[in-house]
Every structure is written in C-alpha cells, then in structure tokens.
Amino acid sequence: MNSGKKNIYICQTCGGKIVTIDKDEGTTPFMIDCEVNKECSGYMYSSFYQVDQSLEPEFEWYMPDSLDVYPEEFRETMKEHIDKSGLDIRRIK
C-alpha cells in the first residue's frame, strides 16, 4: 500500500533525477528508461521510497482507466501488466 508515497528515480548514465508519487495502489518498477533526457539511453533506478516525503513530485504512477490510449501493438502487454497491479507513469500537469 504505497498510494500517496513519493520516490526518486536516478539515471545511472546522465545522473538525472525525477520525483514520483503513487497516485493509485499498485506495483511500480525499480528501473525505468531515463525520463530526464530523451537522448539518454540510460536507466533510472528507484530509491525504494527512501526519500524526503515533502518533495514536490513531477510524475505520477497511476492505474490506466482504458487501454485505448496505447498503440494497438502494446495493448496486450499493458493489459497483462495492469492485470498484475502494474501502474503506468505520466508527467503531472
């Protein structure tokens, strides 16, 4: 039960960091593609919620309402991910 908890992901290649918040209950990955620099081919690793919870998040982990927002070729993969309580990430507006 991590809904509302904040985390930091740090890129092992460029050193970029993002702060995330768990909007919904579910599972988040410990590693994601770099979200700081789209030209970076590195991976960002989770800090496993060992962060100051007063930080302002830039991204949120959420449970998608529909698979329609994903390209057709990714829908089955996302369905399997969501069925296992997997969350997706998006920038907070």
C-alpha beads as a LAMMPS data file, in Angstrom:
LAMMPS data file: protein, C-alpha beads

93 atoms
92 bonds

1 atom types
1 bond types

-500.0 500.0 xlo xhi
-500.0 500.0 ylo yhi
-500.0 500.0 zlo zhi

Masses

1 110.0

Atoms # bond

1 1 1 0.000 0.000 0.000
2 1 1 2.064 2.882 -1.286
3 1 1 -0.644 5.215 -2.554
4 1 1 0.482 8.786 -1.878
5 1 1 4.118 7.856 -1.245
6 1 1 6.920 9.640 -3.066
7 1 1 10.021 8.161 -4.645
8 1 1 13.067 9.354 -6.576
9 1 1 14.426 7.665 -9.675
10 1 1 18.062 8.411 -10.607
11 1 1 19.585 7.789 -14.041
12 1 1 22.785 5.764 -13.866
13 1 1 24.017 7.290 -17.153
14 1 1 23.267 11.034 -17.100
15 1 1 22.620 11.481 -13.360
16 1 1 19.173 12.990 -13.937
17 1 1 16.533 12.618 -11.219
18 1 1 12.751 12.624 -11.087
19 1 1 10.398 12.659 -8.115
20 1 1 7.318 10.451 -8.433
21 1 1 4.174 9.894 -6.392
22 1 1 1.970 6.817 -6.315
23 1 1 -1.459 8.168 -7.265
24 1 1 -3.048 4.714 -7.130
25 1 1 -2.385 1.451 -5.340
26 1 1 -0.277 -0.946 -7.373
27 1 1 3.208 -2.010 -8.321
28 1 1 5.905 0.311 -9.622
29 1 1 9.138 -0.849 -11.299
30 1 1 12.549 -0.468 -9.715
31 1 1 14.019 0.545 -13.094
32 1 1 12.663 2.719 -15.951
33 1 1 14.016 4.365 -19.109
34 1 1 15.526 7.811 -18.480
35 1 1 12.698 10.374 -18.309
36 1 1 15.011 13.390 -17.950
37 1 1 16.830 13.369 -21.264
38 1 1 15.153 11.607 -24.227
39 1 1 18.574 11.327 -25.921
40 1 1 19.930 9.430 -22.913
41 1 1 19.825 5.661 -23.308
42 1 1 20.293 5.076 -19.578
43 1 1 18.051 3.595 -16.957
44 1 1 16.694 5.273 -13.845
45 1 1 16.703 3.262 -10.632
46 1 1 14.286 3.574 -7.744
47 1 1 15.372 4.858 -4.338
48 1 1 12.773 2.482 -2.827
49 1 1 10.857 5.342 -1.181
50 1 1 13.875 6.283 0.977
51 1 1 13.320 9.978 0.220
52 1 1 12.027 13.141 1.848
53 1 1 8.237 12.818 1.519
54 1 1 7.838 16.623 1.379
55 1 1 9.451 16.767 -2.103
56 1 1 7.244 18.001 -4.942
57 1 1 6.557 15.204 -7.474
58 1 1 6.900 15.746 -11.232
59 1 1 5.492 12.369 -12.310
60 1 1 2.776 10.088 -11.003
61 1 1 2.233 6.351 -11.112
62 1 1 -1.383 5.610 -11.966
63 1 1 -3.749 2.805 -12.958
64 1 1 -4.981 3.449 -16.516
65 1 1 -8.762 3.527 -16.990
66 1 1 -8.567 2.224 -20.538
67 1 1 -6.149 0.512 -22.897
68 1 1 -7.362 2.746 -25.749
69 1 1 -4.609 5.301 -25.076
70 1 1 -1.912 2.769 -26.005
71 1 1 -0.895 1.850 -29.535
72 1 1 -2.570 -1.365 -30.703
73 1 1 0.703 -3.326 -30.643
74 1 1 1.240 -2.576 -26.916
75 1 1 -2.280 -3.158 -25.609
76 1 1 -1.904 -6.855 -24.812
77 1 1 1.377 -6.233 -22.972
78 1 1 -0.168 -3.367 -20.990
79 1 1 -3.250 -5.482 -20.194
80 1 1 -1.007 -8.191 -18.696
81 1 1 0.933 -5.531 -16.756
82 1 1 -2.242 -3.915 -15.383
83 1 1 -3.782 -7.298 -14.551
84 1 1 -0.763 -7.852 -12.263
85 1 1 -1.425 -4.499 -10.482
86 1 1 1.222 -2.724 -12.560
87 1 1 0.998 1.064 -12.753
88 1 1 1.956 3.381 -15.629
89 1 1 3.833 6.673 -15.338
90 1 1 2.888 10.144 -16.618
91 1 1 4.062 13.717 -16.074
92 1 1 1.882 15.682 -13.654
93 1 1 0.268 18.624 -15.450

Bonds

1 1 1 2
2 1 2 3
3 1 3 4
4 1 4 5
5 1 5 6
6 1 6 7
7 1 7 8
8 1 8 9
9 1 9 10
10 1 10 11
11 1 11 12
12 1 12 13
13 1 13 14
14 1 14 15
15 1 15 16
16 1 16 17
17 1 17 18
18 1 18 19
19 1 19 20
20 1 20 21
21 1 21 22
22 1 22 23
23 1 23 24
24 1 24 25
25 1 25 26
26 1 26 27
27 1 27 28
28 1 28 29
29 1 29 30
30 1 30 31
31 1 31 32
32 1 32 33
33 1 33 34
34 1 34 35
35 1 35 36
36 1 36 37
37 1 37 38
38 1 38 39
39 1 39 40
40 1 40 41
41 1 41 42
42 1 42 43
43 1 43 44
44 1 44 45
45 1 45 46
46 1 46 47
47 1 47 48
48 1 48 49
49 1 49 50
50 1 50 51
51 1 51 52
52 1 52 53
53 1 53 54
54 1 54 55
55 1 55 56
56 1 56 57
57 1 57 58
58 1 58 59
59 1 59 60
60 1 60 61
61 1 61 62
62 1 62 63
63 1 63 64
64 1 64 65
65 1 65 66
66 1 66 67
67 1 67 68
68 1 68 69
69 1 69 70
70 1 70 71
71 1 71 72
72 1 72 73
73 1 73 74
74 1 74 75
75 1 75 76
76 1 76 77
77 1 77 78
78 1 78 79
79 1 79 80
80 1 80 81
81 1 81 82
82 1 82 83
83 1 83 84
84 1 84 85
85 1 85 86
86 1 86 87
87 1 87 88
88 1 88 89
89 1 89 90
90 1 90 91
91 1 91 92
92 1 92 93
